[in-house]
Amino acid sequence: MIVTGLFYILMPVSIILAFLWAPPAQILGEASRIMYFHVPCAWVSTLAFIISGIASIIFIYDKKKRFTFIEDKAHNSAVIGLMFTVLTVITGSIWAKISWGSYWNWDPRETSIVILLLIYIAYFSLRASLENNPNRGRLTSAYLIFAMVTVPFLMFVIPRVYTSLHPDPIINPQRKINLDPAMRLTLTFTMVSFTLLFFYIFSLTNRLTGIKHKIEEKEYE
Amino acid sequence: MNKALIKFILILFVAGFLPGFLVNTSAPLYDRGEILSSFYITPVFGEDKSPAGAETNAVPNCDNAVLYKVMLITLIIWVGISAYLVFLHLKIAALEKKANE
């Protein structure tokens, strides 16, 4: 409830700040405003994949089944993560077209995000193929844990190792944030708003899963 | 799917990907000069690859047309996200009704 309320207040404020208050960046100009959507989308996808991995670890070690529907929660988080990864790719491609002249350049960061997408698409096909398998939860959880391990490498390590057209990360190798204070504040607002959006969608999908299980139990009885 | 096959895929995945990533973390960080020089050699599919073409692509976009384009893109994304939220609320309401019957 608090998350939903905060989301409905902060998100409109973030959109107004992104378009009307933050100054355009040097060289990139007005196109830089897409950063306030592209960077938070990438952050939310990382957060979602990490949460799905943690939920999978809990599922594997929770022998007494203290956590209800934890495997479904891991799945829901992975779904949201994939959705935001696709949004990151779309916004990034549009930004690339405006500033580099082409939608796709096989830049290291673009390539690493495609690999990440393939890893999670493989998870969904694995889960779908094990529909009636009693070990589905354990197998898909094991896969999600392995998938989570690759996230930091694909999101943070690869783009910092290879030469890239992509702008410097927000926190660069000198550990300084090279952003105008107004841009930094706007980015902070959008990051918080998108994090709230993630928890909002996550709570809705979990609620939906809970109701579905309730109906299934009723039908079984 | 066969359990052994899934295990094999997982082992292959770990064996194939992780060592590569771990080795790469020891490589030095790049610098901006390298990025600028790589701009000309990075394949830009469907675009002019010559230095002149690259300069054309690097022209800053500080006009309203770009701003409106960015606004339109984010608007479309927001319509999509809002539609998804409405869909989730409607589905929850429908299923709750079904569960309480």
Contacts between the chains, C-beta under 8 A, distances in Angstrom:
chain1	res1	chain2	res2	distance
A	15	B	74	7.6
A	15	B	78	7.8
A	18	B	74	8.0
A	19	B	67	7.8
A	19	B	71	6.3
A	24	B	62	6.3
A	27	B	60	5.0
A	28	B	60	6.9
A	28	B	61	7.4
A	29	B	60	4.9
A	29	B	61	4.6
A	29	B	62	3.6
A	29	B	63	7.5
A	29	B	66	6.3
A	30	B	61	6.4
A	30	B	62	6.2
A	30	B	63	6.9
A	30	B	64	7.4
A	30	B	66	4.5
A	30	B	67	3.9
A	30	B	70	6.4
A	31	B	61	5.1
A	31	B	66	5.1
A	31	B	70	6.2
A	33	B	67	7.0
A	33	B	70	5.2
A	34	B	70	5.1
A	34	B	73	7.1
A	34	B	74	7.3
A	37	B	74	5.4
A	37	B	77	6.8
A	87	B	77	6.3
A	90	B	77	7.5
A	91	B	73	7.1
A	91	B	77	7.3
A	94	B	70	7.8
A	94	B	73	5.6
A	98	B	61	5.7
A	98	B	66	6.2
A	98	B	69	7.5
A	98	B	70	8.0
A	99	B	58	7.9
A	99	B	61	7.3
A	100	B	44	6.8
A	100	B	57	6.0
A	101	B	44	6.3
A	101	B	47	5.0
A	101	B	53	7.8
A	101	B	56	7.4
A	101	B	57	3.2
A	102	B	44	4.7
A	102	B	45	6.2
A	102	B	46	6.3
A	102	B	47	4.9
A	102	B	57	7.7
A	104	B	45	6.8
A	105	B	42	6.0
A	105	B	43	7.1
A	105	B	44	5.5
A	105	B	45	7.4
A	106	B	42	8.0
A	106	B	43	6.7
A	107	B	42	7.2
A	126	B	1	7.4
A	126	B	6	7.0
A	129	B	1	4.8
A	130	B	1	6.5
A	133	B	1	8.0
A	135	B	3	7.1
A	139	B	3	7.5
A	139	B	6	5.9
A	142	B	10	6.8
A	143	B	6	8.0
A	143	B	10	6.6
A	146	B	10	6.2
A	146	B	13	6.4
A	146	B	14	6.2
A	149	B	18	7.1
A	150	B	17	6.2
A	150	B	18	7.8
A	150	B	21	7.4
A	153	B	21	4.0
A	153	B	25	7.8
A	157	B	21	6.3
A	157	B	24	6.7
A	157	B	25	5.5
A	158	B	21	7.4
A	158	B	24	7.0
A	160	B	29	6.0
A	160	B	30	7.5
A	161	B	24	5.0
A	161	B	25	7.1
A	161	B	27	4.8
A	161	B	29	7.5
A	161	B	30	7.5
A	162	B	30	6.9
A	163	B	30	4.8
A	163	B	34	4.6
A	163	B	35	5.7
A	163	B	38	4.6
A	164	B	30	7.0
A	164	B	35	6.4
A	164	B	38	7.9
A	165	B	35	6.6
A	165	B	38	7.4
A	165	B	39	6.5
A	165	B	42	6.1
A	168	B	32	7.8
A	173	B	29	4.9
A	197	B	81	7.4
A	200	B	85	7.6
A	201	B	84	7.5
A	201	B	85	7.1
A	201	B	88	7.2
A	204	B	85	7.3
A	204	B	88	4.4
A	204	B	89	7.1
A	204	B	92	6.7
A	205	B	88	6.8
A	207	B	92	5.8
A	208	B	88	6.5
A	208	B	91	6.1
A	208	B	92	5.5
A	208	B	95	6.8
A	211	B	92	6.6
A	211	B	95	4.4
A	211	B	96	5.9
A	211	B	99	5.5
A	212	B	95	6.6
A	214	B	99	5.0
A	215	B	95	6.6
A	215	B	98	6.0
A	215	B	99	5.2
A	218	B	99	6.9
